[in-house]
Amino acid sequence: MKKNLLLVAATGIVAAFVLGACGGSGNANYGEVGTEINIWATAAEETVINNAVKEYNDLHENDTEKFSFKFTAVAEGDAGTTLAKDPGVANSPALFLCADDHIFNLASKDIVLELKGSYKESIVENNSAVSVLGATYDEKIYGYPVTSDNGYFLWYNSAAVTGTMSTSLEDLLAGAKKAGKSVLMDVPNGWYANSFLMSPQACGSTSLSWKANADGKAVYTSTWDDEVGVKTSEYIANLLTPYYADGTLKIGSNENITAGFGDGSLIAAVSGTWMEADIKKIIGDNIAATKLPEYHIDEKAYQMASFTGSKIFCINKTRPVAEQKAAAALADLLTNKESQLKRFEARQSIPCNNEAIKDDRYTKNVTISANALGMQNEFAAVQSQTAQDRYWDVGKAIGQAYIDSNLGEYTNWADFLKAEMDQLRTAA
């Protein structure tokens, strides 16, 4: 039987704090739900939270049975980074939304609450395996999965991208140059730079991984600097550098994507589900999306890879117990089937709740981006298990070298990649 965490929130959380048990059961003490908490989440989440809480509160007469919160708009990446430095920062949240790659750093510093017993069981039972993995560190659950759409693929204008341009990176870039247009991919960004080396035909989706050592430091293993990685990197740099130099390949942010599609200078961009509404508004029925294209070495096709991950609601363990109890109950409310479906309707966020994924409200309205992400996820590595904080600077350096062929003090890709990977193989 599926458990309703809202009904065990207070009892279960007390068991975890006071008894060190695996969780609790019984009737909830809703007196603690009324404790006011601070929430940090992305600005687009505010409407979803307000609506879910209002609907719940309208069903309860007493203030002590109602949720009370203050909302602050904080990006998922910024929330985890800020709290890792100072969990007691001004306006510190009891509940916050973060990307799953922050879990290790926060858990290793004892900042996020481990969810045990019935909490853990319900999260595992009710959500997709990928989203649960994103909330997991050392076989322990540290948050409530919210979405499973933290990935990327190819957006394009179907009026400008024709033939094999959407399936071949070489054809896409050549076609854009011929038309005097551009393609955007933020290559000098570790989140995207992995796309080439982690191709299943290159080093593969398991070619970068990490584990915590006895001191709780992340230590990586990687094959990115082996013969295949070197050959791949040499090819990608030779391909991308000229196109970046002449302006065919652009780098930049979401704003650059909307601006480019808006003025007609951009025909394709690598990004995620969050861009659908903006791109649709600009190019209308010409909007299209698909998995990332292939690149070709010695006439062999290499499918570009990606990261995939989830957004997670976590509880700040440094806040008072009463706030943590209220945060646990609210996190369950905000991540249940109904809330995930409402989030999909409002934001096109792809559900990770198993029942929501099967619901007609989702299956009959699957978006362009959801289909594209589904295709790309076959070639994706789970971000939280693959890349942690120290990786991002290394990924950025590799990506930058792909577009300017500048290897700094090194004269070849073999030495450059070895130096970058050795930084990760050593605990810091």
N, C-alpha and C positions, 0 to 999 in steps of 0.2 A: 504494500500500500504506500502511495506517495505521501510524504509527510508535509504538513503545512507549517513552515518554520515560524510564521507569525504567531502560531498558537503555542510555541515552545520557546519563544525568544527569551523572555525574562528568566525562566527556570534554567534553560540550557546554558545561558551565558554565565549565570551565577555558578553553576557546576564547574564550568571551565575555569573561572577565576578562583573560586574559593576552595573547591575540592580537588582541582586538578584532574577531574574526571573526564570521560570521553564525551560527555554531553548529558542533557537532562531530558525529562519528560514531565507531562502534567499540565495543569492549567496555568496560563500566563498571568502574571501580575501586571496589568496594563497601567498601573500607576506610574511606572517608569517610562512608558511610551511618551507621556506628556512632557518629559524633560526636553528643554530646548537644546538643539544641536546645531552646529555649523556644518554646512555641506560645501565642498568644493567640487565643481564639475564644469565641463565645457558649457559655454553660453547656450548652445543649442539644446542642452539637456534641461534647462530651467522650466520650460513649458511642460515637458513630460513629467517632471517631478511635481510641479504645482498641481497639475490635473489629477495625478494619481493620489496625491495626499488629500486634495479637496474631496474627491470621490469617497475615500476611506473615512475622512473626518465627518462627512455629512451623515454617515451611518452611525455615528457615536455621539451621545448627548453630553457626556462629561468631558471637561477639558483634560482630565488626567488620562483619558482613553484616546486622546487625539495626538497626532504628531505635531510637533512644533519645531520649526527650523529657520535658519537664516541661510540664504544662498549667496555664494560668491562665485563668479565666473572665473575659472582657472583651467587652462588647457591641460589635457591628460598628461602630457610630457612634463609640464612645469610642476604639477602637483607632486608627483613622485620625487622629482629632483629637489624641490624646496623642502619637503618634509624629511627627506633623507639627511639634509644638512641640519635642520632644526625642527623636530616634530612639535615643538611648543611655540612656534613662530606666532606672531600676532594674528588673531582671528583663526587660530589653528582649528582644523575641522575634526569632528568625530567621524565623519563619513566623507570619503573622497573617491573620485573616479580617476583611474590611471591606466596606462597601457601595461600589458602583462610583463613587459621586459623590466619593469621596475620592482617586481615582486621579490626577486632575490636580494637586491640591495636593501629593501625595506625590511624584509624578514630577517636577514642576517644582522641587522642593527636593532632588532627587537622593537620595531616601530609599529608593525601591523599585527593584528590579532589572528592567531591560528583558530580556525573553525573546526570543531571536533564533533564527534558523536552524530546526533541527528542532523546537525547542520551539514557536516561533511557528506553524510549519506544522501541527503536530499539534493545537494549540489551535484554530486556525481551521478545520481539517478536521473535527474531532470534536465541535464544539459549535455550538449555535444562533447565528445571526447576531446576535441581540439581546444574548446573553450575551458574545459576543466583543467587540461594540461597547462594552460596559460596561467591559471590561478594556483598552480602547484609548485612547491619547492621542497625537495627532499621528502617527497611523498606526503607532504602536509598541505592542506588547503588554507590559503590566506585571503580569499576574497570571493565575491559573488560575481560570476560571469554575467556581463551585460549584453554584449554583442559578439559576433564572430566575423566581423567584416573589416578587420584591420589589415588590409592587404592592398595590392595594386595590380593594374592591368593596363591595357591600351584603350584610351579614348580617341576617337577620330571623327572627322567630318566625312561622311560617306559620299558627298558630292566631289570631294577633292582626293580622297584615297581610294584608288581603284585597282583592279587586277590583283597582283600579288603583294601590293604595298603593305597591306595589313598583316601579312604573314611572314614577310621577309624584312629584316632590319635594313639590309643593304638596299633593297628596292624602295623602302620607305624613305630613306635618307636621299637616295639618288633622285627619286620622284619629286621630293620636296625641293631639292636644289634646282631641278630643271624648271619647276613652276615658280621659282623665286619665293618659296614659302619656307616654313620652319617646322621642326618637331621638337617638343620639349620633354626632356628627362633630366631630373636633378641628379646627374651622375656623381658629382662630388658630394655625395650624401650616403653614409654607410647603409641606409635603409634600402637604397636602390642599387648601389655599387655591387652588391653581392649577386645581382641578376645574371652576370656573365659567368663567374667562376662556379656558382652553384647549379649551373645547368646540369641535367642528368647525363648529358653526353660529355661534360667537362669533369669537374671535381665532384659534383653530386650534392644532394641536399643534406647529407650527413658529413660533409667535408669540413665543417666548422662546428665545434661544440665546446661546452665548458662544464666543469664540475668544481665544487668548492673544496679546497684543501682543508687540512686540520685546523687552520687558522680562520676558516670562513672566507678565504679569498678565492676569487674565480681564476681558474687555470684552464687555458684552452688547449685543445688539440686541433690540428688543421693540416690539410694537404694542399692548401692553396699555393704553396711554393714548390710543389712537385713539378715534374716535367709537363704534365697536362696543364697545370695552372699557369706556368710560364708561357707555354705556347698560346694558350687562350688570351692571356693578358697582352702579349705582343700583338696578336691579331686585333684585339679590340682597340688598343691604343692607335694602331695604324689606321683603323677604320674611322674612329671618332674624331681624332685630333684635327684632320683637315676640315671636317664638317663643322666642328666647333669654331675653328679659326675663321671660316667664311660666313658664319652666322646661321647656317642651316640647322645645326643642333643648338638648342637653347637650354639654359638651366634656369631654375627659378621656383617660385612659390605658387600657391593656388591663385593668387591675384594675377600672376603673370599668365597663367593658363586662361583665365576668363578674359583678360585683356587681349590675348593673342587670338582666341576664337572670336572675340568681339570685333576686332578690326580686320579680321580675315587673314592675318599674317601666319597664323598657326593652323596646321591641318591635323595634327595628332599630338597627344601628350600622355605620358605615363603618370597615372594618379589613381585615386580610389573612389569608392562609392559616394563619398561626401561631395563630389563634384557634379553629380548627375543633375540636380535641379538647376544649377547655374549654367551648365553647358546646354541643357535642354532649352532654357530660356533664350539663349543666344542663337543657337543654330537650328532649333526646332526639330523637324522630322529628319534632318540630316545627321542627327546624333547617332553614333554607333559605338560599340565597345566589344572587345574580344580579349582573349588571352594575349600575353606579350608575344612579339614575333620571334622568329628563329634567326640566328646568324649562321654563317656558313664558313667552315674551315676545311680546305682541301675537298670541297664539294660535299662535305658531310654537314647535315643540319644539326644545329645545337639549339634546343629550346631554351629561351631565357627563363630563369627561375625568379623567385620572389620570396619575401617573408610573408607569413600569415600569423595573425594573432587575434587577441581579444581585448576588449575593454573590461576592466574589473572594478567593482565597488569594494573598497577596503575600509576597515575600521581602524582608527588611530588608537593604538594600545596605550598611548600616553595620556589620553583624556580620562576624566573621572568615570568610574564604573557605570554610573547611571546613564551617562551619555553613550557609552559603548553599548549598553543594553538597548537603548532607543535606536541607535544606529543600526544594530543587527536586525531589529524588527523592520525598520524602514528599508534597509538594503534588500530584504526578502520581498517586500512589497514592490519595490522598484525593478526587480528582476524576475518576477513571476511571469507566467504566460501572458496574462492580459496586458501588463505593462510593456512587455517586449513587443507585442502586436501593436499597441498604441504608439510605441517608439518607431516602429516600422512605418506606420501610417503617417506619422508626423515628420520623420527624418530619413526614411528609407534605410534605417539601420537594420541589418540582417539579424534575425533572432538566433539565439543559440539554445533556447529552451526547446526541448524535443517535441513537446506538444504544439508549441507555437509554429514550429517549422512545418508541421503537417496541417495546420489550420487553413481553411479556405481563404481567410482574410490575407494570408501570406501567399499560398500556392497559386491563387487566381490573380495575384497582382505582383508577381515576381518582376522586379525591375530589370532594366538593361544591365545595370551594374552588377546585380546579384548573379545573373547568368554568366557574365564575363568573369567575375571573381570565382564562381564555381569551376569554370574551365581552368583558370590559372592556378587554383589551389592544388591541383593535381601535381604541380611542379613547385610547390612552396615548402619552405622549411618553417617549422614552428619557432617563432621569434624568441620566445622566452627561454627556450631550451638551447638556442643557438647563439644569441648575441646579448651581451650585457654591457654595462656602461663603458668599459675600456675598449670594447670593439669599435665604437662609433668613430673615434678619432682615426683608428687604423683604416676603417672602411672609407672614411672621407679622403684620406691620403691616397689610397688606391684609386678611388674614383677620380680624384683630381688629376692623377697621372694618366688616366685613360683619356682625358680630354686635352691635355697639354703636352703629354709625353715627357714631362720633366721629372726625372728620377732623383734629383738632388745630387747627393754625393756619390750615387751609384751609377755605374756605367751600363748595367743590364738589368732586365726584369728579374732574373734569378736571384741576384743579390738584393735587389730592392724588396721583393716579396719575402725573402727569408728574414730580412731585418724587421719588416713589419710584423710577420707572424711570430718571431721570437719575442717581441714585446708582449704578445698575448700568452705565450707559453710560459712566461715567468710571472709568478704571483706578484701583485703590487697592491 
